[in-house]
Amino acid sequence: MLGELTSEQAMPGNPNRWTALLAVLAISAAAATAAGPAARPDAPTSQAVLDRRLDLYNGTFRDILFVQLPGGEDWLESGRAFEELLGGDDATNLDYEHPPDLREDLLTASVHRVLFMLRHNASSSALFRVGEASAATRTHVCVITLDPQGVAQDDVHSTAHLLGLSPELLAEIPPEMRLDRLDFLRFLVDHEVFHCIDAHYLGPVPMSDREHWGRYMLYCNENGADAYAAAMHLAEHGERTRFLRNVTRIRALCLFNADPEHATCRAIRAVERLDDQALTGLTPRELLAVADRIRDHVVPDYGRYLGYRASACRVMQDIGIAVPAADEGLCHAAEPDPAVYRELMESFRKSHAELFGQIPEPQAREPE
C-alpha cells in the first residue's frame, strides 16, 4: 500500500504530505479495527508498567521526549499524533548519518517506516529533531511503536514476540522457560529506548559505501540494545535471573526466524558475567556506557562479520531453514568460519533441546 503514494504527494514541501500518507494507509483501517483484539483485563497493568518506564526515561534524558504510540486498531489515531509531534517538513530523522541534501528524503522514508510499524502493530523506535510547528515539549522525540497489551498479554505472547513459531510449538516450551510478560515488557522498552539514546548521545548509524554495511550496523546495534536492556534488568534485580537465562535461550534460536542479526547471546552473557553488584545503583546514562563497551567487545569488525553471516547461513541451511533470497549475496560475501559455525550450531542445539526436548541433527558437514 505504501507504494501507491504518488510522487507528487510525497514531495518535500507538500503541506499535505503526511496527511496523504495516512490517507493511503487508511484503506485497511476499517478491517484492522474490525479484526482488532478485544480489551484485555490486564491492559491497565501492562500500560502502567510501560508508562512508569517512560517516566523514568523522560526524567533522566531531559532533552528527549519519549513517546509510545500504539498500533493495531489505534494506528490511524497514532499516525495523526505522530504527525503533530513531527511538526512539519523541517523535522529531521537522527537515526542515520546523512548529508544535508538528503534530509527530506530520509524524513519521508522514516515516516513511512513508523506508519508501517504502527499499521502492523510492530515494535520499533525512531529519533527525530522536531520541526517548528511540533506539539512536542522538547526539541527531540523518541517515537516508540509498541502495543503493551499484545506483547504482555501473557508469558506465551511475550515469548512469541521473540520467537516466531507456531502456537503448537510455543505450547511445548515449559512454563518456567517462557518469558515473564512484565519483565519482557520492560526489557522491550529498554531495548527500543537504547536505539534512540545511542543515536543521540553516541552517534547515528554512520555512512559507508560498503555493500552490506546496513546489515552490519543492524547487528551492532541489536547487540548494543540487548546488552543495555539486560544491564537495566540486572541493575534493578541485583542478581542473575531466570528471565535473562530465558532471553538468552530464545535469542539462540533466532536462526529459526532466519534472523542472524538478533543473535545477541554473547552480549547478554557478557552482562551476566559482570559482578552481581557492579551495575546496582548505576543510572540509565551510565548503563548506556556499559552497553556500548560490551557492544564494542562482542561485535566483530566488518570483515569478520561477513564470515559470521556466511556461517549463520550455513547453520540455517543445515537445520532446514530457508535463507531469504535477499540474503543470498550476504551469505556468499565470505567463507564460513568453522569456529563460528560450531558456536552457533552448539548454541542452537542446546537451547532447542532445553525448550523443546529434542535436538535437530545437522543435515550437512560443518565447514572445514
C-alpha positions as a printed NumPy array, in Angstrom:
array([[  0.   ,   0.   ,   0.   ],
       [  2.836,   2.387,   0.714],
       [  3.92 ,   2.104,  -2.902],
       [  0.641,   3.668,  -4.054],
       [  1.595,   7.08 ,  -2.699],
       [  2.183,   9.322,  -5.691],
       [  5.5  ,  11.071,  -6.139],
       [  3.711,  14.406,  -6.09 ],
       [  2.135,  13.645,  -2.72 ],
       [  5.47 ,  12.514,  -1.265],
       [  7.466,  15.507,  -2.478],
       [  9.086,  17.595,   0.255],
       [  7.279,  20.874,   0.612],
       [  3.806,  19.458,   0.038],
       [  1.92 ,  20.626,   3.171],
       [ -0.402,  17.627,   2.887],
       [  2.377,  15.032,   2.638],
       [  1.783,  13.367,   5.995],
       [ -1.985,  13.559,   5.566],
       [ -1.564,  11.872,   2.197],
       [  0.453,   9.085,   3.774],
       [ -2.29 ,   8.496,   6.31 ],
       [ -4.957,   8.562,   3.61 ],
       [ -3.118,   5.923,   1.575],
       [ -2.753,   3.661,   4.602],
       [ -6.339,   4.22 ,   5.742],
       [ -7.697,   1.758,   3.178],
       [ -7.172,  -1.105,   5.61 ],
       [ -8.108,   0.827,   8.744],
       [-11.68 ,  -0.45 ,   8.93 ],
       [-10.545,  -4.046,   8.535],
       [ -7.815,  -3.588,  11.125],
       [-10.331,  -2.145,  13.581],
       [-12.819,  -4.907,  12.952],
       [-10.174,  -7.58 ,  13.455],
       [ -8.512,  -5.92 ,  16.416],
       [ -8.301,  -7.759,  19.734],
       [-10.884,  -7.136,  22.397],
       [ -9.924,  -5.247,  25.522],
       [ -7.944,  -7.462,  27.885],
       [ -8.287,  -7.47 ,  31.648],
       [ -4.534,  -6.943,  32.134],
       [ -4.426,  -3.827,  29.938],
       [ -4.096,  -1.263,  32.752],
       [ -1.293,  -3.278,  34.346],
       [  0.868,  -3.557,  31.248],
       [  0.203,   0.05 ,  30.209],
       [  1.054,   1.232,  33.723],
       [  4.349,  -0.658,  33.61 ],
       [  5.192,   0.928,  30.269],
       [  4.184,   4.402,  31.453],
       [  6.412,   4.119,  34.513],
       [  9.297,   3.09 ,  32.283],
       [  8.839,   6.094,  30.031],
       [  8.55 ,   8.357,  33.08 ],
       [ 11.979,   7.094,  34.125],
       [ 13.475,   7.969,  30.752],
       [ 11.723,  11.309,  30.447],
       [ 13.125,  12.219,  33.856],
       [ 16.642,  11.033,  33.002],
       [ 17.213,  12.261,  29.451],
       [ 15.582,  15.686,  29.563],
       [ 16.447,  16.751,  26.017],
       [ 14.426,  13.862,  24.555],
       [ 10.677,  13.309,  24.816],
       [  9.949,   9.571,  24.92 ],
       [  6.526,   8.793,  23.481],
       [  4.766,   5.452,  22.977],
       [  2.289,   5.184,  20.119],
       [  0.002,   2.12 ,  19.981],
       [ -0.591,   0.388,  16.685],
       [ -3.179,  -2.11 ,  15.534],
       [ -6.71 ,  -0.781,  15.756],
       [ -5.387,   2.569,  17.049],
       [ -2.797,   3.067,  14.336],
       [ -4.564,   5.873,  12.462],
       [ -5.033,   7.953,  15.597],
       [ -1.395,   7.283,  16.495],
       [ -0.368,   8.338,  12.992],
       [ -2.059,  11.702,  13.45 ],
       [ -0.388,  12.146,  16.84 ],
       [  2.926,  11.318,  15.174],
       [  2.28 ,  13.997,  12.56 ],
       [  1.679,  16.588,  15.294],
       [  4.848,  15.542,  17.097],
       [  6.983,  15.911,  13.972],
       [  5.795,  19.434,  13.327],
       [  6.227,  19.555,   9.549],
       [  8.778,  19.13 ,   6.787],
       [ 11.547,  20.846,   8.745],
       [ 11.813,  17.868,  11.126],
       [ 14.908,  15.643,  10.874],
       [ 15.44 ,  11.942,  11.433],
       [ 18.533,  11.383,  13.586],
       [ 18.928,   7.612,  13.403],
       [ 21.216,   7.739,  10.354],
       [ 24.08 ,   9.977,   9.345],
       [ 23.192,  11.726,   6.111],
       [ 24.221,  14.72 ,   4.012],
       [ 22.003,  17.806,   4.301],
       [ 20.587,  17.424,   0.795],
       [ 19.113,  14.027,   1.741],
       [ 17.399,  15.21 ,   4.934],
       [ 13.928,  15.378,   3.372],
       [ 14.303,  12.002,   1.654],
       [ 15.363,  10.352,   4.914],
       [ 12.486,  12.036,   6.729],
       [  9.991,  10.688,   4.195],
       [ 11.433,   7.17 ,   4.463],
       [ 11.397,   7.358,   8.267],
       [  7.777,   8.484,   8.317],
       [  6.862,   5.599,   6.022],
       [  8.593,   3.191,   8.376],
       [  6.895,   4.465,  11.54 ],
       [  3.464,   4.359,   9.902],
       [  4.176,   0.878,   8.572],
       [  5.124,  -0.335,  12.054],
       [  2.002,   1.253,  13.538],
       [ -0.239,  -0.286,  10.926],
       [  1.248,  -3.75 ,  11.505],
       [  1.4  ,  -3.338,  15.285],
       [  5.144,  -3.961,  15.367],
       [  7.661,  -2.742,  17.928],
       [ 10.209,  -0.132,  16.854],
       [ 11.741,   3.205,  17.756],
       [ 12.96 ,   6.261,  15.87 ],
       [ 14.602,   9.517,  16.912],
       [ 13.655,  12.895,  15.424],
       [ 14.547,  16.533,  15.868],
       [ 11.131,  18.127,  15.628],
       [ 10.006,  20.947,  13.364],
       [  8.912,  24.43 ,  14.334],
       [  5.213,  23.518,  14.468],
       [  5.703,  20.461,  16.672],
       [  3.371,  19.8  ,  19.586],
       [  6.284,  18.24 ,  21.488],
       [  7.599,  19.933,  24.609],
       [ 11.222,  19.087,  23.789],
       [ 13.429,  19.505,  20.734],
       [ 13.95 ,  15.759,  20.251],
       [ 11.379,  12.961,  20.226],
       [ 11.918,   9.236,  20.544],
       [  8.857,   7.631,  18.96 ],
       [  8.259,   4.084,  20.191],
       [  5.653,   1.939,  18.458],
       [  4.606,  -0.753,  20.899],
       [  1.406,  -2.492,  21.975],
       [  1.856,  -3.337,  25.679],
       [ -1.392,  -5.27 ,  25.894],
       [ -0.444,  -7.527,  22.992],
       [  3.181,  -8.007,  23.973],
       [  2.416,  -8.588,  27.644],
       [ -0.919, -10.359,  27.365],
       [  0.675, -13.442,  28.932],
       [  4.019, -15.237,  29.011],
       [  3.268, -17.156,  25.804],
       [  2.623, -13.946,  23.841],
       [  5.814, -12.403,  25.232],
       [  7.798, -15.467,  24.181],
       [  6.161, -15.431,  20.746],
       [  7.269, -11.827,  20.254],
       [ 10.896, -13.002,  20.066],
       [ 10.32 , -16.492,  18.743],
       [  8.098, -16.513,  15.671],
       [  6.928, -20.118,  15.909],
       [  3.525, -21.74 ,  15.677],
       [  1.274, -21.783,  18.773],
       [  1.648, -25.563,  18.845],
       [  5.432, -25.345,  19.152],
       [  5.257, -22.492,  21.644],
       [  2.945, -24.587,  23.829],
       [  5.731, -27.169,  24.143],
       [  8.032, -24.696,  25.93 ],
       [  7.999, -25.42 ,  29.698],
       [  6.252, -22.577,  31.557],
       [  9.37 , -21.788,  33.582],
       [ 11.312, -21.189,  30.353],
       [  8.824, -18.738,  28.874],
       [  9.433, -15.008,  29.158],
       [  7.747, -13.359,  32.115],
       [  5.389, -10.9  ,  30.457],
       [  6.118,  -7.805,  32.549],
       [  9.861,  -8.399,  32.74 ],
       [  9.812,  -8.758,  28.972],
       [  7.78 ,  -5.579,  28.53 ],
       [ 10.392,  -3.629,  30.495],
       [ 13.157,  -5.344,  28.524],
       [ 11.492,  -4.453,  25.221],
       [ 11.015,  -0.788,  26.187],
       [ 14.648,  -0.581,  27.32 ],
       [ 15.755,  -2.203,  24.05 ],
       [ 13.849,   0.331,  21.934],
       [ 14.938,   3.278,  24.078],
       [ 18.552,   2.249,  23.563],
       [ 18.293,   2.848,  19.824],
       [ 17.25 ,   6.459,  20.479],
       [ 19.773,   7.307,  23.188],
       [ 22.505,   5.509,  21.26 ],
       [ 21.856,   7.671,  18.193],
       [ 21.571,  10.859,  20.253],
       [ 24.487,  10.509,  22.671],
       [ 26.877,   8.099,  20.911],
       [ 26.107,   8.927,  17.293],
       [ 23.823,   7.818,  14.449],
       [ 24.463,   4.918,  12.108],
       [ 27.46 ,   6.165,  10.095],
       [ 27.533,   6.307,   6.316],
       [ 29.619,   3.826,   4.33 ],
       [ 29.9  ,   2.602,   0.744],
       [ 30.421,  -0.998,   1.868],
       [ 27.859,  -3.288,   0.311],
       [ 26.472,  -4.891,   3.477],
       [ 27.081,  -2.008,   5.863],
       [ 23.426,  -1.579,   6.775],
       [ 23.084,  -5.172,   7.923],
       [ 26.36 ,  -4.961,   9.813],
       [ 25.226,  -1.872,  11.696],
       [ 21.899,  -3.557,  12.473],
       [ 23.834,  -6.446,  14.033],
       [ 25.998,  -3.999,  16.009],
       [ 23.047,  -2.057,  17.35 ],
       [ 20.898,  -5.089,  18.191],
       [ 23.747,  -6.365,  20.338],
       [ 24.011,  -2.97 ,  21.993],
       [ 20.266,  -2.791,  22.608],
       [ 20.091,  -6.239,  24.211],
       [ 23.193,  -5.514,  26.288],
       [ 21.579,  -2.317,  27.551],
       [ 18.23 ,  -3.972,  28.296],
       [ 19.998,  -6.819,  30.1  ],
       [ 22.074,  -4.325,  32.095],
       [ 18.935,  -2.41 ,  33.113],
       [ 17.33 ,  -5.672,  34.226],
       [ 20.387,  -6.786,  36.197],
       [ 20.833,  -3.347,  37.782],
       [ 17.277,  -3.48 ,  39.093],
       [ 17.375,  -7.075,  40.32 ],
       [ 20.92 ,  -7.109,  41.688],
       [ 21.439, -10.74 ,  40.668],
       [ 21.262, -13.077,  37.699],
       [ 17.685, -14.069,  36.954],
       [ 15.735, -16.81 ,  35.228],
       [ 14.359, -14.184,  32.865],
       [ 17.795, -13.344,  31.429],
       [ 18.608, -17.031,  31.046],
       [ 15.358, -17.47 ,  29.132],
       [ 16.021, -14.481,  26.872],
       [ 19.452, -15.912,  26.055],
       [ 17.946, -19.304,  25.178],
       [ 15.417, -17.726,  22.86 ],
       [ 17.913, -15.4  ,  21.184],
       [ 19.993, -18.519,  20.424],
       [ 17.054, -19.708,  18.306],
       [ 16.885, -16.554,  16.187],
       [ 18.084, -18.596,  13.218],
       [ 14.683, -20.305,  13.316],
       [ 13.399, -16.936,  12.099],
       [ 16.227, -16.548,   9.566],
       [ 17.299, -13.524,  11.64 ],
       [ 21.043, -13.743,  12.442],
       [ 21.221, -10.02 ,  13.232],
       [ 19.402, -10.76 ,  16.506],
       [ 21.915, -13.365,  17.671],
       [ 22.816, -11.363,  20.775],
       [ 23.651, -14.163,  23.216],
       [ 27.267, -13.04 ,  23.578],
       [ 26.187,  -9.551,  24.589],
       [ 23.668, -10.781,  27.171],
       [ 26.142, -13.274,  28.629],
       [ 28.761, -10.519,  28.853],
       [ 26.35 ,  -8.548,  31.023],
       [ 25.644, -11.598,  33.161],
       [ 29.373, -12.145,  33.716],
       [ 29.673,  -8.758,  35.398],
       [ 29.782,  -8.777,  39.181],
       [ 26.247,  -9.063,  40.56 ],
       [ 26.535,  -5.722,  42.33 ],
       [ 28.585,  -3.941,  39.665],
       [ 25.532,  -2.429,  37.996],
       [ 23.428,  -1.74 ,  41.078],
       [ 22.822,   1.971,  41.509],
       [ 24.03 ,   2.957,  38.048],
       [ 21.861,   5.418,  36.131],
       [ 20.479,   4.675,  32.656],
       [ 23.077,   7.043,  31.211],
       [ 25.867,   5.085,  32.927],
       [ 24.356,   1.792,  31.771],
       [ 24.385,   3.146,  28.217],
       [ 28.16 ,   3.45 ,  28.508],
       [ 28.369,  -0.13 ,  29.854],
       [ 26.328,  -1.439,  26.909],
       [ 28.481,   0.489,  24.445],
       [ 31.648,  -1.106,  25.829],
       [ 30.087,  -4.571,  25.673],
       [ 28.969,  -3.96 ,  22.088],
       [ 32.499,  -2.979,  21.108],
       [ 33.82 ,  -6.116,  22.797],
       [ 31.461,  -8.759,  21.364],
       [ 30.774,  -7.467,  17.836],
       [ 33.431,  -8.31 ,  15.241],
       [ 34.73 ,  -5.876,  12.656],
       [ 33.05 ,  -5.686,   9.26 ],
       [ 35.238,  -8.314,   7.605],
       [ 34.722, -10.868,  10.378],
       [ 31.003, -10.066,  10.403],
       [ 30.811, -11.279,   6.8  ],
       [ 32.358, -14.56 ,   7.94 ],
       [ 29.831, -14.741,  10.779],
       [ 26.946, -14.213,   8.352],
       [ 28.234, -16.88 ,   5.991],
       [ 28.469, -19.243,   8.971],
       [ 24.933, -18.356,  10.088],
       [ 23.622, -19.056,   6.581],
       [ 25.276, -22.478,   6.648],
       [ 23.704, -23.26 ,  10.023],
       [ 20.268, -22.231,   8.738],
       [ 20.664, -24.458,   5.711],
       [ 21.76 , -27.39 ,   7.872],
       [ 18.797, -27.096,  10.253],
       [ 16.35 , -26.83 ,   7.373],
       [ 15.592, -23.101,   7.466],
       [ 15.278, -21.393,   4.107],
       [ 17.676, -18.497,   3.635],
       [ 15.773, -15.417,   2.39 ],
       [ 16.518, -14.609,  -1.23 ],
       [ 17.59 , -11.1  ,  -0.202],
       [ 20.369, -12.655,   1.926],
       [ 21.98 , -14.72 ,  -0.826],
       [ 24.609, -12.11 ,  -1.592],
       [ 25.43 , -11.672,   2.087],
       [ 25.675, -15.446,   2.556],
       [ 28.358, -15.655,  -0.122],
       [ 30.274, -12.475,   0.697],
       [ 32.845, -14.505,   2.669],
       [ 33.725, -18.077,   3.579],
       [ 32.049, -19.618,   6.644],
       [ 34.197, -19.637,   9.784],
       [ 34.33 , -23.199,  11.235],
       [ 34.662, -21.954,  14.827],
       [ 31.722, -19.574,  14.454],
       [ 29.681, -22.316,  12.768],
       [ 30.309, -24.677,  15.706],
       [ 29.445, -21.988,  18.26 ],
       [ 26.179, -21.094,  16.526],
       [ 25.176, -24.708,  15.965],
       [ 26.007, -25.801,  19.506],
       [ 24.163, -22.837,  20.999],
       [ 21.149, -23.514,  18.793],
       [ 21.042, -27.228,  19.57 ],
       [ 21.465, -26.704,  23.327],
       [ 18.669, -24.128,  23.505],
       [ 16.415, -26.194,  21.242],
       [ 16.894, -29.225,  23.499],
       [ 16.124, -27.226,  26.645],
       [ 12.989, -25.644,  25.21 ],
       [ 11.569, -28.495,  23.135],
       [ 13.26 , -31.64 ,  24.409],
       [ 14.751, -32.665,  21.102],
       [ 17.978, -31.905,  19.271],
       [ 17.85 , -31.474,  15.49 ],
       [ 20.791, -33.185,  13.822],
       [ 22.748, -31.18 ,  11.234],
       [ 21.94 , -32.152,   7.672],
       [ 25.445, -31.49 ,   6.346],
       [ 29.061, -31.445,   7.463],
       [ 30.354, -28.325,   9.167],
       [ 32.676, -26.135,   7.072],
       [ 36.339, -27.05 ,   7.127]])
